[in-house]
């Protein structure tokens, strides 16, 4: 494979008219877990991320616009991976484990991403197409600050840092009910700086993927995902409302087998999530 990488995961975007898809393709055997804390999630395959469930791997994570309708973008990624022979082995052949998280954007009304859009984003990840951030991919139709009765820009952001011998990275789609906060704790957008098209409540979600090259168990990944939510709370206020579908998936590729501390990885997950939120909405 060739393509844009975030650590050793390949990432690609498909950008449509006011909506989009972002696909993360981690290396084979990547361990995964995750957690939802928002009150209105739109997710796919999240039940299997519980540490007590059988499957501990993920073959792809699909971030999309279109709310629950946009979850169908994962169908295109799943079909592509099946054609490539990837997936959890079963007697009937491999079943790709494709996780989905969607945000609410205007495409709920105008036409959400579909399986073809998901496939296009996955192919972009594999093609070497440079990864763009901001109002592209799944962040195309994102907004923030709607708790104030207005609509400030949202978007797609990334961040990465070292933790001992390991590294931790994050990719976040910010479509928050609350404000994005700067490093001093104040809102990035001052009153009167919103964009046109104010939305009401129940139309928000911030979703993230935390990736580390450390070798972690599924339970470890669950703890990292929990710490990722702390990053939401650090950079978004209010976070985890009834109107948000806030969710975090944690991926561990296992390339680094020592020289790191789990709790320091968790602290780094908080840091990179907060940094990626701010990078998505630079102001």
N, C-alpha and C positions, 0 to 999 in steps of 0.2 A: 504494500500500500504506500501511496505517496499522498501528502496533503498537509494542511495546517494542523499543528499539534499543540495541545495544551498538556504539558508533561508528555506522556506517551499516548494520549487519546487524540483521535482525529475529530476535528470540529468543522462543521460547515453550515452555511445559511442558505435558505431560500427566502427571498423577499418578494411579496406580492403587493397588492393595492391595499395599503392600510393594515396589513397583517403579515405573518411570516412564520417560518419554522427554523429552529436551530437543532442540529443533531450532533450528539457526542457518541463516538464509537471507540470504546476502550479496548485494550488488548484482550485477547482470549483469556478466560479464566479470572477476569477481574471480579473481586468480591464486592458486594453491594448491600447497603441497607439504607433506610431513610425514615423520615418522620414528617407528619403533617401537623401544624399547629394552628393554621387559619381555620375560620369557621365555614368556609364555602369552597372546598377544594374541587378541582377537576383533574383527576389522576387516573392512571392506568397501571395495573399490576402492583399497586402499592402494598396489598396484603402480603405478598410473598417476601417483602422486604423485612417483615418482622423477624427478629433473630431466631425465633422458634420454628420458622417454616423451612421446608426441605431445601429449596433452591437457594444457593448463596451467591450466585453470579449474575452479571448483567452483560448483555451483548450490545445494548444501545440505550441511550436516554434521549427522548424526543421532547423538546420544548416547543410549544406552538401557541399561536393565537386561536381565537374562535371558541373559547370556553370548552364545554364538553363536546361540541361538534368537532373542534380541532383535534381531539384525541385520535380521530381517524387517520391523521398524518402518520401515526405509528404503524399503520397497516402497510404502507408502502415501504417503510424501513424493514419491517419484519419479512416481507416478501423478498426484498433484495438480499438480506442476510441468509435466508433459506436457500436462495439460488447460489450463494457463495459457500454453502455447507456449514454455516455457523449456527450454533445453538446448543441447548441442553440436550444431551443424547437420550433418545427414547427408542423403543423397539420399532417404531414407525418412522424413524429418522429424527434429525435434530429439530428442536423447537426453539427458535431464537427468543431470548428473554429481552423484551423491549419495554422499557418503562416510559410512561408519558406523564407530562405535567403541562397544563394549558392555562393561559391567562384569558381574561375577558377583554375583548377589543371590539371595534366596530364591525368586524367581519361576522359576528353572530347574526347581524342583520343583512350584510351585503354578500356574504359567501365566505365561509371559513376555509382554512387550509384542508386539503384532502390527502389521500394516499399518494397521489402523484407529486404533491408538494413535498411530502416527507421523503419520498424517494429522491427528488431533486436535491434536497438538502444533504442527504447521505452521500450522494454522488459528488456533491461539491466538497464534502469532507475528504473524500478519497482522491480528488482530482488535483490537489495542489493549489486550489483557488485560495487566495489570501483571505483570512478571517477578518471581517470588519466588525466594529462594535458601534454602539449608539442606537439610532433608530433604524435598525436593520434586523433581519431574521425574526425570531420570536418577539423581539423588542420593538418591531416596527410601529405597532399601534398602541404602545404602552403609554400610560400617563401616571402622574402622582398628584398628591395634594388634594384629592377629591373630597376629603373630609372638611375642607374649607369651602366647598361649593364651587370649585373651580377645577381647572385641568392644567397641570404643569407637565413638562415632558418627562417621560420614562425612557427606558431603553435597555440595551444589552451591554453588560460590562464584564471584564475579566481582571484577575489579579493573581499573583503567585509569590511565594516566599520559601526560603529554606528553613528546615527545622532539623538541626543536627545533620545526619547523613541523608535525610529524606527531604522531599519538597512537598508543598501543598499548594494547590491552585483552585480557583473557583471561577465559575461562569454563572452569571445571575441575570435574570430578566426581571426588571423592576417595573411593576404596575401597581403601585401601592396606594391604598386609601390615605395613608399618612404622608407626611413630608419626608423627603430625603434630607438628612442632616449633614452639615460639614464637620470638619475635625474639631470645631469648637462647640458643637452641639446645637448650632442654630440652623434654621432651614436654608437650603441652597437657594431657593427662589423666594424673593421678598414679595410682599403683597403687591398685586398689580402686574406681576410678571408671567401670569399664566398664559396658556395658549387657548385658542378658540375651541369651542365644543365641550362645555362643561358637562360632566357626567354626574349621576347620583351615586348612592351607595350600592352595594352588592355587585359591583362591576370591577373588582380588583383582585390581584394576586401577585405576589412576588415568589418566584421559584428559583432554585439554585442547585447546582451540582458542584460538590467538593471532590477533588481528585487528589490522591496522594500516591506516590510510588512506594510507600512503606508497605510491608507485608502485615496485614491486619486480618483478624477474624471478622465474621459477620457482626458479632456483638460489639467489637471495637468500632466497626463502621457506624453502627447505630449511635454510639456515643459521640463520634465525630459529627454526625448529622445533627444531633441535639445541640452541639456547640455551634454549628453553623447558624442555627436559629438565634443564638445570642448575638451573632453578627447582624442579623436583621434588626434586632432591638437596639443595637448600638447606632445604626445608620438610618433607621426609619422610625418616625414617631407620628402617630401610634402604629405599632406593628401587631400582627396576629389578631386582627379584629374579627368580628363576626362576618364582615363583608369581604375579607381576604381569604384566599385559598393557600396561604403561605405553606410551602413545602420544600424540603431539602433532601436530595439524594447524595449519599457518600459512596465514593468508589475508591478501592484500593487495588492497585495493579500488582503489588507484591514484588517489584523489582529490587527493592532495598530491604534486606533481611535483618539489619541491626544498625546500631548507632543513632537511635532516636528514642524518644519517650512519648508514650501515648498521650499523656496529659498535656505535654507541650504541643503535640500535633493538634489536640483539641483547641488549645489556645490559638494556634495558628489558623485553624479553620474559622474561628471567630474573626480574626484579623482580616483574612483574605475575603471573606464574605462581605464585611463592612467596606473594604477597599473596592471590591467589585461593584457594590451598590453605588458608591460615589463615582466610580469610573463610568458607569452607565449613564449618569446624569451629571455631567461636569459643571453645569450652570453657565 
